[in-house]
Amino acid sequence: IDRPSERAREIVDHHEERAWRVLDAVRRLGPCDTWTVSHDLFGGLDGIHVLHGPGEAYAHLEHLERAGTVVRNGIEYRLADGAAERLSAQTEERWSL
């Protein structure tokens, strides 16, 4: 990698943008499972991507749960109290990690 700090910033930016999209999906869809969030993010997937999309959605949901932004009840996730207000106040389509 020629510019590691630049690449690291790109990775963080990608994850912050994807976290925002995951939160927005949960906000719009209401309580939903990993597969529903994956379909909202990526649409229909084929081949090995059928596993990769839900895996990525799950990783983001778990991170957001540990951060207290979403709450899991069984297999479903919903926004934590106050998260909808924070989402609506966002000026960028990214969620600071």
N, C-alpha and C positions, 0 to 999 in steps of 0.2 A: 504494500500500500504506500503510495507516494506521499500522501498527506493524511496521516492517521487522525489528526485532530479534526480535520474537515470531514473525514469519513465517519468518525464517531458522532459528530454533530448531525450528519445526515441520518444516521440510525436513530438517534434520539428524536429528531424531527418526525421521522416515519412513525415511531411508536407513539408519540404524542398525538399525531393526526389520527392514527388508527384507534387510540383510546377514545378520542372524541367521537369518532364514528360509532364505536361500540356503545358508548353512553347515549348517543343520539338514537340509536336503534332501540335500546331499552326504554328510553323516554317515549318514543313514538309507538312502540309495540306493546308497552306495558310488560308485566311479568312474562318472561320468556326463557326458553332453554338455549343451550349452546348452539344446537342445530339451527334454530330459528335466527339467532344472531348471525351465524355463518352464512345462511342463505341471504339475509339482508345485505351483508357486506359483499358477498362474492357472487350471488345468484347460484344457478345450478352448476355443479362441478362434476367433472368426469375423472375416471381413473384414480390415481393416487391422490389427486387433489381433493377427492371426497373426504379424505382423512386430514389433509393439511389445513384446509379452511376451518373446520370445526376445532382443530387443535390450536390454531392461532386465536380464534375467537375465545376458546376456553382459557388460554394463557392470559389474555387481556382481561377477561371477566374475573379471573382469580386475582390478578394484580389489583384490579379496581376494588374487589372485595376486601383485600388486605388493607387497602388505603382507606376503607370506610366509605367509598363512593357508591357501591352497589351492595345489596344484601341478598344472600342466597337463602332460599327456602326449598329444601329438597333439590330438585334439578333446575328450578327456576330462579332467575335473578330479577331484581327490581332495583330502581334507584333508591338510594338511602335518603332519609329525610334531609332536605336542604340541597340535594344534588340538582334537582330540576331548576331551582333558582340560580345556582351557580352556572348551569348550562346556558340558561337564557341570558345571563349577564356576559357570557363570553363574547369577545369581539373578534376572535379568530377561531377557525375550525380546528382547534387543537386543545388538548387537555394536558396541562403541565404535569409532568411526572416528577 
